[in-house]
Amino acid sequence: MIEDVDTRWPQNPSWGSPQGYRCTTFDEYPTLKKYIASIRFEPHFVPVERQEWPLYLPWIVTTP
């Protein structure tokens, strides 16, 4: 799913807003549908040049 959203990101400019993209339908991903109610994808703003994600920050955040 992450790869799919990453691929579709450029075609959805509204996802680049601070609110990002919240997915609540998981019909194509039955395992996710079983365990997850929603996933929020947030944009990573970089002013001029590409920067790598900081190693100390988790790139997937879960809450119990």
mmCIF file of the N, C-alpha and C atoms, coordinates in Angstrom:
data_MODEL
# 
_entry.id   MODEL 
# 
loop_
_atom_site.group_PDB 
_atom_site.id 
_atom_site.type_symbol 
_atom_site.label_atom_id 
_atom_site.label_alt_id 
_atom_site.label_comp_id 
_atom_site.label_asym_id 
_atom_site.label_entity_id 
_atom_site.label_seq_id 
_atom_site.pdbx_PDB_ins_code 
_atom_site.Cartn_x 
_atom_site.Cartn_y 
_atom_site.Cartn_z 
_atom_site.occupancy 
_atom_site.B_iso_or_equiv 
_atom_site.pdbx_formal_charge 
_atom_site.auth_seq_id 
_atom_site.auth_comp_id 
_atom_site.auth_asym_id 
_atom_site.auth_atom_id 
_atom_site.pdbx_PDB_model_num 
ATOM 1   N N  . MET A 1 1  ? 0.821   -1.184 0.000  1.00 0.00 ? 1  MET A N  1 
ATOM 2   C CA . MET A 1 1  ? 0.000   0.000  0.000  1.00 0.00 ? 1  MET A CA 1 
ATOM 3   C C  . MET A 1 1  ? 0.867   1.251  0.000  1.00 0.00 ? 1  MET A C  1 
ATOM 4   N N  . ILE A 1 2  ? 1.940   1.238  0.760  1.00 0.00 ? 2  ILE A N  1 
ATOM 5   C CA . ILE A 1 2  ? 2.838   2.397  0.812  1.00 0.00 ? 2  ILE A CA 1 
ATOM 6   C C  . ILE A 1 2  ? 3.400   2.686  -0.578 1.00 0.00 ? 2  ILE A C  1 
ATOM 7   N N  . GLU A 1 3  ? 3.794   1.640  -1.285 1.00 0.00 ? 3  GLU A N  1 
ATOM 8   C CA . GLU A 1 3  ? 4.321   1.817  -2.641 1.00 0.00 ? 3  GLU A CA 1 
ATOM 9   C C  . GLU A 1 3  ? 3.250   2.400  -3.566 1.00 0.00 ? 3  GLU A C  1 
ATOM 10  N N  . ASP A 1 4  ? 2.018   1.934  -3.437 1.00 0.00 ? 4  ASP A N  1 
ATOM 11  C CA . ASP A 1 4  ? 0.924   2.432  -4.267 1.00 0.00 ? 4  ASP A CA 1 
ATOM 12  C C  . ASP A 1 4  ? 0.664   3.918  -4.004 1.00 0.00 ? 4  ASP A C  1 
ATOM 13  N N  . VAL A 1 5  ? 0.593   4.309  -2.746 1.00 0.00 ? 5  VAL A N  1 
ATOM 14  C CA . VAL A 1 5  ? 0.368   5.720  -2.409 1.00 0.00 ? 5  VAL A CA 1 
ATOM 15  C C  . VAL A 1 5  ? 1.549   6.568  -2.879 1.00 0.00 ? 5  VAL A C  1 
ATOM 16  N N  . ASP A 1 6  ? 2.748   6.079  -2.695 1.00 0.00 ? 6  ASP A N  1 
ATOM 17  C CA . ASP A 1 6  ? 3.937   6.810  -3.139 1.00 0.00 ? 6  ASP A CA 1 
ATOM 18  C C  . ASP A 1 6  ? 3.907   7.032  -4.655 1.00 0.00 ? 6  ASP A C  1 
ATOM 19  N N  . THR A 1 7  ? 3.457   6.032  -5.397 1.00 0.00 ? 7  THR A N  1 
ATOM 20  C CA . THR A 1 7  ? 3.361   6.146  -6.857 1.00 0.00 ? 7  THR A CA 1 
ATOM 21  C C  . THR A 1 7  ? 2.289   7.152  -7.267 1.00 0.00 ? 7  THR A C  1 
ATOM 22  N N  . ARG A 1 8  ? 1.163   7.172  -6.567 1.00 0.00 ? 8  ARG A N  1 
ATOM 23  C CA . ARG A 1 8  ? 0.055   8.060  -6.914 1.00 0.00 ? 8  ARG A CA 1 
ATOM 24  C C  . ARG A 1 8  ? 0.195   9.470  -6.355 1.00 0.00 ? 8  ARG A C  1 
ATOM 25  N N  . TRP A 1 9  ? 1.158   9.695  -5.462 1.00 0.00 ? 9  TRP A N  1 
ATOM 26  C CA . TRP A 1 9  ? 1.309   10.991 -4.790 1.00 0.00 ? 9  TRP A CA 1 
ATOM 27  C C  . TRP A 1 9  ? 1.422   12.171 -5.767 1.00 0.00 ? 9  TRP A C  1 
ATOM 28  N N  . PRO A 1 10 ? 2.246   12.105 -6.817 1.00 0.00 ? 10 PRO A N  1 
ATOM 29  C CA . PRO A 1 10 ? 2.374   13.250 -7.726 1.00 0.00 ? 10 PRO A CA 1 
ATOM 30  C C  . PRO A 1 10 ? 1.068   13.628 -8.444 1.00 0.00 ? 10 PRO A C  1 
ATOM 31  N N  . GLN A 1 11 ? 0.157   12.685 -8.647 1.00 0.00 ? 11 GLN A N  1 
ATOM 32  C CA . GLN A 1 11 ? -1.105  12.979 -9.321 1.00 0.00 ? 11 GLN A CA 1 
ATOM 33  C C  . GLN A 1 11 ? -2.159  13.563 -8.384 1.00 0.00 ? 11 GLN A C  1 
ATOM 34  N N  . ASN A 1 12 ? -1.853  13.680 -7.107 1.00 0.00 ? 12 ASN A N  1 
ATOM 35  C CA . ASN A 1 12 ? -2.808  14.179 -6.118 1.00 0.00 ? 12 ASN A CA 1 
ATOM 36  C C  . ASN A 1 12 ? -2.199  15.346 -5.342 1.00 0.00 ? 12 ASN A C  1 
ATOM 37  N N  . PRO A 1 13 ? -2.173  16.539 -5.930 1.00 0.00 ? 13 PRO A N  1 
ATOM 38  C CA . PRO A 1 13 ? -1.510  17.670 -5.276 1.00 0.00 ? 13 PRO A CA 1 
ATOM 39  C C  . PRO A 1 13 ? -2.086  18.025 -3.905 1.00 0.00 ? 13 PRO A C  1 
ATOM 40  N N  . SER A 1 14 ? -3.355  17.725 -3.673 1.00 0.00 ? 14 SER A N  1 
ATOM 41  C CA . SER A 1 14 ? -3.942  18.050 -2.368 1.00 0.00 ? 14 SER A CA 1 
ATOM 42  C C  . SER A 1 14 ? -3.317  17.239 -1.239 1.00 0.00 ? 14 SER A C  1 
ATOM 43  N N  . TRP A 1 15 ? -2.729  16.082 -1.570 1.00 0.00 ? 15 TRP A N  1 
ATOM 44  C CA . TRP A 1 15 ? -2.077  15.273 -0.544 1.00 0.00 ? 15 TRP A CA 1 
ATOM 45  C C  . TRP A 1 15 ? -0.833  15.963 -0.002 1.00 0.00 ? 15 TRP A C  1 
ATOM 46  N N  . GLY A 1 16 ? -0.275  16.919 -0.741 1.00 0.00 ? 16 GLY A N  1 
ATOM 47  C CA . GLY A 1 16 ? 0.920   17.623 -0.303 1.00 0.00 ? 16 GLY A CA 1 
ATOM 48  C C  . GLY A 1 16 ? 0.640   18.706 0.717  1.00 0.00 ? 16 GLY A C  1 
ATOM 49  N N  . SER A 1 17 ? -0.635  18.886 1.079  1.00 0.00 ? 17 SER A N  1 
ATOM 50  C CA . SER A 1 17 ? -0.988  19.875 2.098  1.00 0.00 ? 17 SER A CA 1 
ATOM 51  C C  . SER A 1 17 ? -0.565  19.358 3.474  1.00 0.00 ? 17 SER A C  1 
ATOM 52  N N  . PRO A 1 18 ? -0.551  20.208 4.476  1.00 0.00 ? 18 PRO A N  1 
ATOM 53  C CA . PRO A 1 18 ? -0.170  19.740 5.821  1.00 0.00 ? 18 PRO A CA 1 
ATOM 54  C C  . PRO A 1 18 ? -1.051  18.606 6.353  1.00 0.00 ? 18 PRO A C  1 
ATOM 55  N N  . GLN A 1 19 ? -2.281  18.501 5.837  1.00 0.00 ? 19 GLN A N  1 
ATOM 56  C CA . GLN A 1 19 ? -3.164  17.426 6.288  1.00 0.00 ? 19 GLN A CA 1 
ATOM 57  C C  . GLN A 1 19 ? -2.759  16.075 5.705  1.00 0.00 ? 19 GLN A C  1 
ATOM 58  N N  . GLY A 1 20 ? -2.026  16.086 4.604  1.00 0.00 ? 20 GLY A N  1 
ATOM 59  C CA . GLY A 1 20 ? -1.593  14.833 3.993  1.00 0.00 ? 20 GLY A CA 1 
ATOM 60  C C  . GLY A 1 20 ? -2.746  14.066 3.376  1.00 0.00 ? 20 GLY A C  1 
ATOM 61  N N  . TYR A 1 21 ? -2.663  12.756 3.426  1.00 0.00 ? 21 TYR A N  1 
ATOM 62  C CA . TYR A 1 21 ? -3.679  11.886 2.841  1.00 0.00 ? 21 TYR A CA 1 
ATOM 63  C C  . TYR A 1 21 ? -4.071  10.842 3.873  1.00 0.00 ? 21 TYR A C  1 
ATOM 64  N N  . ARG A 1 22 ? -5.361  10.729 4.122  1.00 0.00 ? 22 ARG A N  1 
ATOM 65  C CA . ARG A 1 22 ? -5.868  9.743  5.072  1.00 0.00 ? 22 ARG A CA 1 
ATOM 66  C C  . ARG A 1 22 ? -6.651  8.687  4.301  1.00 0.00 ? 22 ARG A C  1 
ATOM 67  N N  . CYS A 1 23 ? -6.227  7.449  4.419  1.00 0.00 ? 23 CYS A N  1 
ATOM 68  C CA . CYS A 1 23 ? -6.875  6.340  3.734  1.00 0.00 ? 23 CYS A CA 1 
ATOM 69  C C  . CYS A 1 23 ? -7.725  5.564  4.740  1.00 0.00 ? 23 CYS A C  1 
ATOM 70  N N  . THR A 1 24 ? -8.986  5.316  4.376  1.00 0.00 ? 24 THR A N  1 
ATOM 71  C CA . THR A 1 24 ? -9.884  4.574  5.262  1.00 0.00 ? 24 THR A CA 1 
ATOM 72  C C  . THR A 1 24 ? -10.497 3.357  4.583  1.00 0.00 ? 24 THR A C  1 
ATOM 73  N N  . THR A 1 25 ? -10.133 3.101  3.329  1.00 0.00 ? 25 THR A N  1 
ATOM 74  C CA . THR A 1 25 ? -10.639 1.928  2.630  1.00 0.00 ? 25 THR A CA 1 
ATOM 75  C C  . THR A 1 25 ? -9.474  1.020  2.266  1.00 0.00 ? 25 THR A C  1 
ATOM 76  N N  . PHE A 1 26 ? -9.618  -0.243 2.582  1.00 0.00 ? 26 PHE A N  1 
ATOM 77  C CA . PHE A 1 26 ? -8.534  -1.200 2.382  1.00 0.00 ? 26 PHE A CA 1 
ATOM 78  C C  . PHE A 1 26 ? -9.016  -2.446 1.642  1.00 0.00 ? 26 PHE A C  1 
ATOM 79  N N  . ASP A 1 27 ? -9.945  -2.264 0.694  1.00 0.00 ? 27 ASP A N  1 
ATOM 80  C CA . ASP A 1 27 ? -10.509 -3.408 -0.019 1.00 0.00 ? 27 ASP A CA 1 
ATOM 81  C C  . ASP A 1 27 ? -9.443  -4.222 -0.748 1.00 0.00 ? 27 ASP A C  1 
ATOM 82  N N  . GLU A 1 28 ? -8.411  -3.574 -1.251 1.00 0.00 ? 28 GLU A N  1 
ATOM 83  C CA . GLU A 1 28 ? -7.349  -4.292 -1.967 1.00 0.00 ? 28 GLU A CA 1 
ATOM 84  C C  . GLU A 1 28 ? -6.322  -4.916 -1.028 1.00 0.00 ? 28 GLU A C  1 
ATOM 85  N N  . TYR A 1 29 ? -6.434  -4.639 0.251  1.00 0.00 ? 29 TYR A N  1 
ATOM 86  C CA . TYR A 1 29 ? -5.451  -5.108 1.240  1.00 0.00 ? 29 TYR A CA 1 
ATOM 87  C C  . TYR A 1 29 ? -6.191  -5.765 2.406  1.00 0.00 ? 29 TYR A C  1 
ATOM 88  N N  . PRO A 1 30 ? -6.622  -7.016 2.257  1.00 0.00 ? 30 PRO A N  1 
ATOM 89  C CA . PRO A 1 30 ? -7.453  -7.656 3.284  1.00 0.00 ? 30 PRO A CA 1 
ATOM 90  C C  . PRO A 1 30 ? -6.805  -7.747 4.665  1.00 0.00 ? 30 PRO A C  1 
ATOM 91  N N  . THR A 1 31 ? -5.495  -7.918 4.713  1.00 0.00 ? 31 THR A N  1 
ATOM 92  C CA . THR A 1 31 ? -4.844  -7.997 6.032  1.00 0.00 ? 31 THR A CA 1 
ATOM 93  C C  . THR A 1 31 ? -4.899  -6.649 6.733  1.00 0.00 ? 31 THR A C  1 
ATOM 94  N N  . LEU A 1 32 ? -4.637  -5.579 6.004  1.00 0.00 ? 32 LEU A N  1 
ATOM 95  C CA . LEU A 1 32 ? -4.753  -4.243 6.598  1.00 0.00 ? 32 LEU A CA 1 
ATOM 96  C C  . LEU A 1 32 ? -6.192  -3.977 7.020  1.00 0.00 ? 32 LEU A C  1 
ATOM 97  N N  . LYS A 1 33 ? -7.132  -4.356 6.182  1.00 0.00 ? 33 LYS A N  1 
ATOM 98  C CA . LYS A 1 33 ? -8.554  -4.133 6.481  1.00 0.00 ? 33 LYS A CA 1 
ATOM 99  C C  . LYS A 1 33 ? -8.962  -4.809 7.788  1.00 0.00 ? 33 LYS A C  1 
ATOM 100 N N  . LYS A 1 34 ? -8.350  -5.937 8.066  1.00 0.00 ? 34 LYS A N  1 
ATOM 101 C CA . LYS A 1 34 ? -8.676  -6.691 9.284  1.00 0.00 ? 34 LYS A CA 1 
ATOM 102 C C  . LYS A 1 34 ? -8.185  -5.983 10.544 1.00 0.00 ? 34 LYS A C  1 
ATOM 103 N N  . TYR A 1 35 ? -7.045  -5.281 10.457 1.00 0.00 ? 35 TYR A N  1 
ATOM 104 C CA . TYR A 1 35 ? -6.405  -4.749 11.661 1.00 0.00 ? 35 TYR A CA 1 
ATOM 105 C C  . TYR A 1 35 ? -6.360  -3.226 11.765 1.00 0.00 ? 35 TYR A C  1 
ATOM 106 N N  . ILE A 1 36 ? -6.604  -2.507 10.679 1.00 0.00 ? 36 ILE A N  1 
ATOM 107 C CA . ILE A 1 36 ? -6.389  -1.058 10.691 1.00 0.00 ? 36 ILE A CA 1 
ATOM 108 C C  . ILE A 1 36 ? -7.650  -0.329 10.246 1.00 0.00 ? 36 ILE A C  1 
ATOM 109 N N  . ALA A 1 37 ? -7.990  0.747  10.944 1.00 0.00 ? 37 ALA A N  1 
ATOM 110 C CA . ALA A 1 37 ? -9.159  1.554  10.581 1.00 0.00 ? 37 ALA A CA 1 
ATOM 111 C C  . ALA A 1 37 ? -8.788  2.668  9.609  1.00 0.00 ? 37 ALA A C  1 
ATOM 112 N N  . SER A 1 38 ? -7.589  3.229  9.766  1.00 0.00 ? 38 SER A N  1 
ATOM 113 C CA . SER A 1 38 ? -7.150  4.291  8.855  1.00 0.00 ? 38 SER A CA 1 
ATOM 114 C C  . SER A 1 38 ? -5.629  4.417  8.905  1.00 0.00 ? 38 SER A C  1 
ATOM 115 N N  . ILE A 1 39 ? -5.095  4.973  7.823  1.00 0.00 ? 39 ILE A N  1 
ATOM 116 C CA . ILE A 1 39 ? -3.668  5.282  7.738  1.00 0.00 ? 39 ILE A CA 1 
ATOM 117 C C  . ILE A 1 39 ? -3.555  6.710  7.247  1.00 0.00 ? 39 ILE A C  1 
ATOM 118 N N  . ARG A 1 40 ? -2.715  7.485  7.887  1.00 0.00 ? 40 ARG A N  1 
ATOM 119 C CA . ARG A 1 40 ? -2.491  8.859  7.468  1.00 0.00 ? 40 ARG A CA 1 
ATOM 120 C C  . ARG A 1 40 ? -1.075  8.986  6.913  1.00 0.00 ? 40 ARG A C  1 
ATOM 121 N N  . PHE A 1 41 ? -0.980  9.443  5.670  1.00 0.00 ? 41 PHE A N  1 
ATOM 122 C CA . PHE A 1 41 ? 0.294   9.679  5.016  1.00 0.00 ? 41 PHE A CA 1 
ATOM 123 C C  . PHE A 1 41 ? 0.564   11.176 5.054  1.00 0.00 ? 41 PHE A C  1 
ATOM 124 N N  . GLU A 1 42 ? 1.703   11.558 5.581  1.00 0.00 ? 42 GLU A N  1 
ATOM 125 C CA . GLU A 1 42 ? 2.056   12.972 5.683  1.00 0.00 ? 42 GLU A CA 1 
ATOM 126 C C  . GLU A 1 42 ? 3.188   13.307 4.722  1.00 0.00 ? 42 GLU A C  1 
ATOM 127 N N  . PRO A 1 43 ? 3.112   14.496 4.113  1.00 0.00 ? 43 PRO A N  1 
ATOM 128 C CA . PRO A 1 43 ? 4.195   14.892 3.201  1.00 0.00 ? 43 PRO A CA 1 
ATOM 129 C C  . PRO A 1 43 ? 5.447   15.255 3.987  1.00 0.00 ? 43 PRO A C  1 
ATOM 130 N N  . HIS A 1 44 ? 6.573   15.128 3.336  1.00 0.00 ? 44 HIS A N  1 
ATOM 131 C CA . HIS A 1 44 ? 7.851   15.522 3.925  1.00 0.00 ? 44 HIS A CA 1 
ATOM 132 C C  . HIS A 1 44 ? 8.355   16.714 3.119  1.00 0.00 ? 44 HIS A C  1 
ATOM 133 N N  . PHE A 1 45 ? 8.225   17.898 3.683  1.00 0.00 ? 45 PHE A N  1 
ATOM 134 C CA . PHE A 1 45 ? 8.616   19.105 2.963  1.00 0.00 ? 45 PHE A CA 1 
ATOM 135 C C  . PHE A 1 45 ? 10.120  19.326 3.058  1.00 0.00 ? 45 PHE A C  1 
ATOM 136 N N  . VAL A 1 46 ? 10.743  19.562 1.931  1.00 0.00 ? 46 VAL A N  1 
ATOM 137 C CA . VAL A 1 46 ? 12.162  19.876 1.859  1.00 0.00 ? 46 VAL A CA 1 
ATOM 138 C C  . VAL A 1 46 ? 12.277  21.160 1.049  1.00 0.00 ? 46 VAL A C  1 
ATOM 139 N N  . PRO A 1 47 ? 12.849  22.224 1.618  1.00 0.00 ? 47 PRO A N  1 
ATOM 140 C CA . PRO A 1 47 ? 12.826  23.520 0.943  1.00 0.00 ? 47 PRO A CA 1 
ATOM 141 C C  . PRO A 1 47 ? 13.509  23.561 -0.425 1.00 0.00 ? 47 PRO A C  1 
ATOM 142 N N  . VAL A 1 48 ? 14.714  23.065 -0.545 1.00 0.00 ? 48 VAL A N  1 
ATOM 143 C CA . VAL A 1 48 ? 15.442  23.211 -1.801 1.00 0.00 ? 48 VAL A CA 1 
ATOM 144 C C  . VAL A 1 48 ? 15.978  21.883 -2.312 1.00 0.00 ? 48 VAL A C  1 
ATOM 145 N N  . GLU A 1 49 ? 16.579  21.135 -1.463 1.00 0.00 ? 49 GLU A N  1 
ATOM 146 C CA . GLU A 1 49 ? 17.215  19.902 -1.900 1.00 0.00 ? 49 GLU A CA 1 
ATOM 147 C C  . GLU A 1 49 ? 16.640  18.707 -1.153 1.00 0.00 ? 49 GLU A C  1 
ATOM 148 N N  . ARG A 1 50 ? 16.763  17.566 -1.759 1.00 0.00 ? 50 ARG A N  1 
ATOM 149 C CA . ARG A 1 50 ? 16.282  16.326 -1.150 1.00 0.00 ? 50 ARG A CA 1 
ATOM 150 C C  . ARG A 1 50 ? 17.150  15.977 0.054  1.00 0.00 ? 50 ARG A C  1 
ATOM 151 N N  . GLN A 1 51 ? 16.477  15.570 1.130  1.00 0.00 ? 51 GLN A N  1 
ATOM 152 C CA . GLN A 1 51 ? 17.177  15.151 2.336  1.00 0.00 ? 51 GLN A CA 1 
ATOM 153 C C  . GLN A 1 51 ? 16.689  13.767 2.713  1.00 0.00 ? 51 GLN A C  1 
ATOM 154 N N  . GLU A 1 52 ? 17.554  12.991 3.268  1.00 0.00 ? 52 GLU A N  1 
ATOM 155 C CA . GLU A 1 52 ? 17.182  11.655 3.712  1.00 0.00 ? 52 GLU A CA 1 
ATOM 156 C C  . GLU A 1 52 ? 16.393  11.754 5.017  1.00 0.00 ? 52 GLU A C  1 
ATOM 157 N N  . TRP A 1 53 ? 15.521  10.777 5.225  1.00 0.00 ? 53 TRP A N  1 
ATOM 158 C CA . TRP A 1 53 ? 14.744  10.734 6.459  1.00 0.00 ? 53 TRP A CA 1 
ATOM 159 C C  . TRP A 1 53 ? 15.699  10.505 7.632  1.00 0.00 ? 53 TRP A C  1 
ATOM 160 N N  . PRO A 1 54 ? 15.590  11.284 8.722  1.00 0.00 ? 54 PRO A N  1 
ATOM 161 C CA . PRO A 1 54 ? 16.500  11.096 9.870  1.00 0.00 ? 54 PRO A CA 1 
ATOM 162 C C  . PRO A 1 54 ? 16.358  9.695  10.466 1.00 0.00 ? 54 PRO A C  1 
ATOM 163 N N  . LEU A 1 55 ? 17.475  9.049  10.693 1.00 0.00 ? 55 LEU A N  1 
ATOM 164 C CA . LEU A 1 55 ? 17.467  7.671  11.185 1.00 0.00 ? 55 LEU A CA 1 
ATOM 165 C C  . LEU A 1 55 ? 16.812  7.528  12.551 1.00 0.00 ? 55 LEU A C  1 
ATOM 166 N N  . TYR A 1 56 ? 16.822  8.587  13.361 1.00 0.00 ? 56 TYR A N  1 
ATOM 167 C CA . TYR A 1 56 ? 16.260  8.497  14.706 1.00 0.00 ? 56 TYR A CA 1 
ATOM 168 C C  . TYR A 1 56 ? 14.730  8.641  14.709 1.00 0.00 ? 56 TYR A C  1 
ATOM 169 N N  . LEU A 1 57 ? 14.116  9.016  13.577 1.00 0.00 ? 57 LEU A N  1 
ATOM 170 C CA . LEU A 1 57 ? 12.666  9.136  13.511 1.00 0.00 ? 57 LEU A CA 1 
ATOM 171 C C  . LEU A 1 57 ? 12.046  7.886  12.894 1.00 0.00 ? 57 LEU A C  1 
ATOM 172 N N  . PRO A 1 58 ? 11.016  7.327  13.527 1.00 0.00 ? 58 PRO A N  1 
ATOM 173 C CA . PRO A 1 58 ? 10.351  6.186  12.907 1.00 0.00 ? 58 PRO A CA 1 
ATOM 174 C C  . PRO A 1 58 ? 9.561   6.656  11.701 1.00 0.00 ? 58 PRO A C  1 
ATOM 175 N N  . TRP A 1 59 ? 9.570   5.913  10.609 1.00 0.00 ? 59 TRP A N  1 
ATOM 176 C CA . TRP A 1 59 ? 8.803   6.303  9.449  1.00 0.00 ? 59 TRP A CA 1 
ATOM 177 C C  . TRP A 1 59 ? 7.424   5.681  9.428  1.00 0.00 ? 59 TRP A C  1 
ATOM 178 N N  . ILE A 1 60 ? 7.195   4.719  10.309 1.00 0.00 ? 60 ILE A N  1 
ATOM 179 C CA . ILE A 1 60 ? 5.859   4.192  10.538 1.00 0.00 ? 60 ILE A CA 1 
ATOM 180 C C  . ILE A 1 60 ? 5.562   4.378  12.017 1.00 0.00 ? 60 ILE A C  1 
ATOM 181 N N  . VAL A 1 61 ? 4.474   5.083  12.318 1.00 0.00 ? 61 VAL A N  1 
ATOM 182 C CA . VAL A 1 61 ? 4.116   5.339  13.708 1.00 0.00 ? 61 VAL A CA 1 
ATOM 183 C C  . VAL A 1 61 ? 2.799   4.623  13.980 1.00 0.00 ? 61 VAL A C  1 
ATOM 184 N N  . THR A 1 62 ? 2.785   3.823  15.003 1.00 0.00 ? 62 THR A N  1 
ATOM 185 C CA . THR A 1 62 ? 1.566   3.099  15.368 1.00 0.00 ? 62 THR A CA 1 
ATOM 186 C C  . THR A 1 62 ? 1.147   3.492  16.774 1.00 0.00 ? 62 THR A C  1 
ATOM 187 N N  . THR A 1 63 ? -0.139  3.428  17.022 1.00 0.00 ? 63 THR A N  1 
ATOM 188 C CA . THR A 1 63 ? -0.650  3.645  18.373 1.00 0.00 ? 63 THR A CA 1 
ATOM 189 C C  . THR A 1 63 ? -1.465  2.420  18.762 1.00 0.00 ? 63 THR A C  1 
ATOM 190 N N  . PRO A 1 64 ? -1.386  2.031  20.027 1.00 0.00 ? 64 PRO A N  1 
ATOM 191 C CA . PRO A 1 64 ? -2.127  0.841  20.443 1.00 0.00 ? 64 PRO A CA 1 
ATOM 192 C C  . PRO A 1 64 ? -3.632  1.014  20.323 1.00 0.00 ? 64 PRO A C  1 
# 
